[in-house]
Amino acid sequence: MGQQELKFTLWDVGHGLCIWIQTPNGHNHWIDCGATEDFSPAQHVSEKHGVTSIDYLVVSHPDTDHIKDLPNLVALIGRPRILWRNTSLPPEEKYKSGELGCQQVFKELDTTYTSPVDWPLHPLNPAYNGGVEIKGGYNNYSGTVRGNDTSVVILYHYADWLFVCPGDIEDKGWQALWAQKKAEFEPLIAKSKWRVLVAPHHGRKTGYSQAMMDNITPHFTIVSDVAGESETDDRFRSKPTGLKLIVRPNDKEELIKYLSTKQGGRVQFSISSTGSYTLHQYEYRE
């Protein structure tokens, strides 16, 4: 019956984003492909975890810090079965200069993944992916909506937990997308006992949206950032309501509102089918 838990891992890739999700029946989903000069998440997952396939790849937007590891992902783990990206972007936005290897790999995937996938075998189908509900969307590119505000936003819900992954979307883009997708997003938010937000745009001040915080009301945020890169917005740390966690080895209960990849290299949740969880960072446990 498989592992019967959802694993959500956000890697430390400096100024960038890379998320690996394993569904309760063992499918591998990947949101963005950031990397550093010293660390390739694709290589690590391939070598240390024996992953040999990707069911679903989401590219929130094709800036280099979100696709740098794409060549390794394809070479070491394989081409994704399904690719989701913002198809409304013009070529100059999608492929940039086209000179970098990651840009070339993205262009090859973008131009060849054009066929629809039947729902029974679609990674968004809870009956296929082990019971995970997934919703997402993006703003179409236009003269007034471009850049970060065209990021793909995707939500994963499993066993009372919601993980919100908004790419680099900023306040204007979030408000436009919420107007489109409120009817789809709100039910997942409403039925979630615990809500985790990956801070948009690496937690930068430009990524903070009070509307997003009000709509999602997160208990916890994860900030994918690097020390000294640029100033992050403290509201991503202060606004969440917090998770009560037992901090070992002293077994002291603390109210924890956020974690940053600066603090330990990765943030990983494991969510069981009953909703119990483990947060693999500094030995936090429920």
C-alpha positions as CSV (number, residue, x, y, z in Angstrom):
1,M,0.0,0.0,0.0
2,G,3.0,2.3,-0.1
3,Q,4.4,4.6,2.5
4,Q,1.0,6.2,3.3
5,E,2.4,9.6,4.1
6,L,3.1,12.8,2.3
7,K,6.7,14.0,2.4
8,F,7.3,17.7,1.7
9,T,10.9,18.8,1.4
10,L,12.2,22.3,0.7
11,W,15.9,22.3,-0.1
12,D,18.5,25.0,0.7
13,V,19.4,26.3,-2.7
14,G,20.5,29.7,-1.7
15,H,18.7,32.4,-3.7
16,G,16.3,30.0,-5.5
17,L,13.6,27.5,-4.9
18,C,13.4,23.7,-5.1
19,I,10.7,21.5,-3.5
20,W,10.4,17.7,-3.7
21,I,7.1,16.1,-2.7
22,Q,6.5,12.4,-2.4
23,T,2.8,11.4,-2.4
24,P,1.5,8.7,-0.1
25,N,1.7,6.1,-2.9
26,G,5.3,7.1,-3.8
27,H,4.9,9.4,-6.7
28,N,7.5,12.1,-7.0
29,H,6.5,15.7,-7.6
30,W,9.0,18.5,-8.1
31,I,8.3,22.3,-7.8
32,D,11.1,24.3,-9.4
33,C,14.7,23.3,-9.8
34,G,16.9,25.7,-7.9
35,A,20.5,24.7,-7.1
36,T,23.8,26.1,-5.8
37,E,27.3,25.7,-7.1
38,D,27.9,23.1,-4.4
39,F,24.5,21.3,-4.1
40,S,22.2,19.7,-6.7
41,P,18.9,18.5,-5.2
42,A,18.4,16.2,-8.2
43,Q,21.8,14.6,-7.7
44,H,21.1,14.2,-3.9
45,V,17.7,12.7,-4.4
46,S,18.9,10.4,-7.1
47,E,22.0,9.1,-5.2
48,K,20.7,9.2,-1.6
49,H,17.1,8.3,-2.0
50,G,17.2,6.2,-5.2
51,V,14.5,8.2,-7.0
52,T,14.4,7.2,-10.7
53,S,11.2,8.9,-12.0
54,I,9.2,12.1,-11.8
55,D,5.5,12.1,-12.1
56,Y,4.9,15.8,-12.1
57,L,7.2,18.9,-12.6
58,V,5.9,22.4,-11.9
59,V,8.0,25.3,-13.0
60,S,6.5,28.3,-11.2
61,H,8.4,30.6,-13.6
62,P,11.5,30.1,-15.7
63,D,14.0,32.5,-14.0
64,T,17.4,30.9,-13.6
65,D,17.1,30.5,-9.9
66,H,14.1,28.3,-10.4
67,I,15.4,26.1,-13.2
68,K,19.2,25.9,-12.6
69,D,19.1,22.2,-11.7
70,L,16.8,21.2,-14.6
71,P,19.6,19.6,-16.7
72,N,20.6,17.4,-13.7
73,L,17.0,16.5,-13.0
74,V,16.4,15.3,-16.5
75,A,19.8,13.6,-16.9
76,L,19.9,11.8,-13.5
77,I,16.2,11.1,-12.7
78,G,14.6,11.4,-16.2
79,R,12.1,13.5,-18.1
80,P,9.0,14.3,-16.0
81,R,5.9,12.4,-17.0
82,I,3.9,15.7,-16.9
83,L,5.1,19.3,-17.0
84,W,3.1,22.3,-15.8
85,R,4.1,25.9,-16.5
86,N,2.6,29.2,-17.5
87,T,2.0,28.6,-21.2
88,S,0.9,32.2,-21.8
89,L,4.4,33.6,-21.4
90,P,6.0,35.0,-24.6
91,P,9.3,33.3,-25.8
92,E,11.5,36.1,-24.5
93,E,10.0,35.6,-21.0
94,K,10.1,31.8,-21.1
95,Y,13.6,31.2,-22.6
96,K,15.4,34.4,-21.7
97,S,18.7,34.5,-23.7
98,G,18.5,30.8,-24.4
99,E,22.3,30.6,-23.8
100,L,22.3,28.7,-20.5
101,G,21.9,24.9,-20.4
102,C,18.9,25.2,-18.0
103,Q,17.2,27.5,-20.5
104,Q,17.8,25.1,-23.3
105,V,16.4,22.2,-21.4
106,F,13.3,24.1,-20.4
107,K,12.7,25.2,-24.0
108,E,12.9,21.6,-25.1
109,L,10.4,20.5,-22.5
110,D,8.1,23.4,-23.0
111,T,7.9,22.9,-26.7
112,T,7.4,19.1,-26.6
113,Y,5.0,18.7,-23.6
114,T,1.8,19.6,-25.5
115,S,-0.5,16.6,-25.2
116,P,-3.2,16.4,-22.5
117,V,-3.2,13.6,-19.9
118,D,-6.2,11.5,-19.2
119,W,-7.7,12.2,-15.7
120,P,-7.4,8.6,-14.4
121,L,-3.6,8.8,-14.7
122,H,-3.3,12.5,-14.0
123,P,-1.1,13.5,-11.0
124,L,-3.8,15.9,-9.8
125,N,-6.3,13.1,-9.4
126,P,-6.5,12.1,-5.7
127,A,-7.5,8.6,-6.8
128,Y,-4.2,8.3,-8.7
129,N,-1.8,10.2,-6.4
130,G,-2.6,8.6,-3.1
131,G,-5.3,10.9,-1.8
132,V,-3.7,14.3,-2.2
133,E,-5.9,17.2,-3.4
134,I,-4.0,19.6,-5.6
135,K,-5.2,23.0,-6.9
136,G,-3.3,25.7,-8.8
137,G,-3.3,28.4,-11.3
138,Y,-1.5,31.4,-12.8
139,N,-2.2,34.8,-14.2
140,N,-1.9,35.1,-18.0
141,Y,0.9,37.3,-19.2
142,S,-0.3,40.7,-20.4
143,G,1.0,44.3,-20.7
144,T,0.1,44.9,-17.0
145,V,0.7,41.4,-15.5
146,R,4.2,40.1,-16.1
147,G,7.4,38.9,-14.4
148,N,6.9,37.4,-10.9
149,D,3.1,38.0,-11.0
150,T,2.8,35.3,-13.7
151,S,4.2,32.6,-11.3
152,V,2.3,29.4,-11.0
153,V,0.8,29.0,-7.6
154,I,0.0,25.4,-6.4
155,L,-1.7,24.1,-3.2
156,Y,-1.3,20.5,-1.8
157,H,-3.8,19.2,0.8
158,Y,-3.5,15.9,2.6
159,A,-4.9,14.7,6.0
160,D,-5.8,18.2,7.4
161,W,-2.6,19.8,6.1
162,L,-2.2,22.4,3.4
163,F,1.0,23.4,1.7
164,V,0.9,26.6,-0.3
165,C,3.7,27.1,-2.9
166,P,3.3,30.6,-4.6
167,G,6.6,30.8,-6.5
168,D,7.6,34.5,-6.6
169,I,4.2,36.0,-7.0
170,E,3.8,39.5,-5.4
171,D,0.8,41.2,-4.0
172,K,-0.8,42.5,-7.2
173,G,-0.5,39.1,-8.8
174,W,-1.9,37.3,-5.8
175,Q,-4.9,39.5,-5.6
176,A,-5.6,39.0,-9.4
177,L,-5.2,35.2,-9.0
178,W,-7.3,35.0,-5.9
179,A,-10.1,36.7,-7.8
180,Q,-9.9,33.9,-10.4
181,K,-9.3,31.0,-8.1
182,K,-11.0,31.8,-4.8
183,A,-13.7,29.2,-5.5
184,E,-11.1,26.5,-5.9
185,F,-8.6,27.6,-3.2
186,E,-11.0,28.5,-0.4
187,P,-12.4,25.0,0.2
188,L,-8.9,23.6,0.7
189,I,-8.0,26.4,3.0
190,A,-11.2,26.1,5.0
191,K,-10.9,22.4,5.7
192,S,-7.2,22.5,6.6
193,K,-6.4,22.2,10.3
194,W,-2.8,23.2,9.6
195,R,-1.6,25.5,6.9
196,V,2.1,25.9,5.7
197,L,3.1,28.7,3.4
198,V,6.3,28.8,1.4
199,A,7.1,32.5,1.6
200,P,6.8,33.9,-1.9
201,H,9.9,35.5,-3.6
202,H,12.2,33.9,-1.0
203,G,10.6,36.0,1.8
204,R,11.7,39.3,0.3
205,K,9.8,42.5,1.1
206,T,8.6,42.6,-2.5
207,G,7.0,39.2,-2.0
208,Y,5.0,40.1,1.1
209,S,1.2,40.3,0.5
210,Q,-1.1,41.0,3.4
211,A,-4.0,39.8,1.2
212,M,-2.3,36.5,0.8
213,M,-1.7,36.2,4.6
214,D,-5.3,37.1,5.3
215,N,-6.6,34.6,2.7
216,I,-4.4,31.7,3.8
217,T,-4.0,32.5,7.5
218,P,-0.9,30.3,7.8
219,H,0.2,28.6,10.9
220,F,3.8,28.3,9.7
221,T,6.0,29.7,7.0
222,I,9.1,28.3,5.3
223,V,11.5,30.9,4.0
224,S,13.9,29.7,1.2
225,D,16.7,32.2,1.5
226,V,20.4,32.7,2.0
227,A,22.2,34.7,4.6
228,G,23.2,38.1,3.4
229,E,21.5,37.9,0.0
230,S,18.9,40.6,0.7
231,E,16.6,41.7,3.5
232,T,13.6,39.4,4.2
233,D,10.3,40.7,5.5
234,D,9.9,39.9,9.2
235,R,6.1,39.6,8.8
236,F,6.7,36.2,7.3
237,R,8.1,35.3,10.7
238,S,5.7,37.2,13.0
239,K,2.3,36.8,11.4
240,P,1.8,33.0,11.3
241,T,-0.1,31.7,14.3
242,G,2.5,28.9,15.0
243,L,2.8,25.2,15.6
244,K,3.3,23.8,19.0
245,L,6.3,21.5,18.8
246,I,8.4,19.4,21.2
247,V,12.0,20.5,20.8
248,R,14.5,17.7,21.6
249,P,16.7,16.9,23.4
250,N,15.2,19.0,26.2
251,D,11.6,18.0,25.3
252,K,10.5,21.5,25.7
253,E,7.3,22.6,24.0
254,E,7.7,25.8,21.9
255,L,5.4,27.7,19.6
256,I,7.3,27.8,16.3
257,K,6.1,30.1,13.5
258,Y,8.7,29.7,10.8
259,L,11.9,28.0,9.6
260,S,14.4,29.3,7.2
261,T,16.8,27.2,5.0
262,K,19.5,29.4,6.4
263,Q,19.1,27.5,9.7
264,G,19.7,24.0,8.6
265,G,19.9,23.1,4.9
266,R,16.4,21.8,4.4
267,V,12.9,21.8,5.9
268,Q,11.0,18.5,5.6
269,F,7.5,17.6,6.8
270,S,6.2,14.0,6.9
271,I,2.4,13.9,7.2
272,S,0.7,10.6,8.0
273,S,-2.8,9.5,6.8
274,T,-4.1,10.4,10.3
275,G,-2.7,14.0,10.2
276,S,0.1,13.4,12.7
277,Y,3.4,14.8,11.5
278,T,7.2,15.0,11.9
279,L,9.1,18.1,11.2
280,H,12.7,17.0,10.3
281,Q,14.5,20.1,11.4
282,Y,16.3,20.5,14.8
283,E,14.5,17.3,15.9
284,Y,11.1,19.0,16.2
285,R,8.3,16.5,16.8
286,E,4.6,16.6,17.6
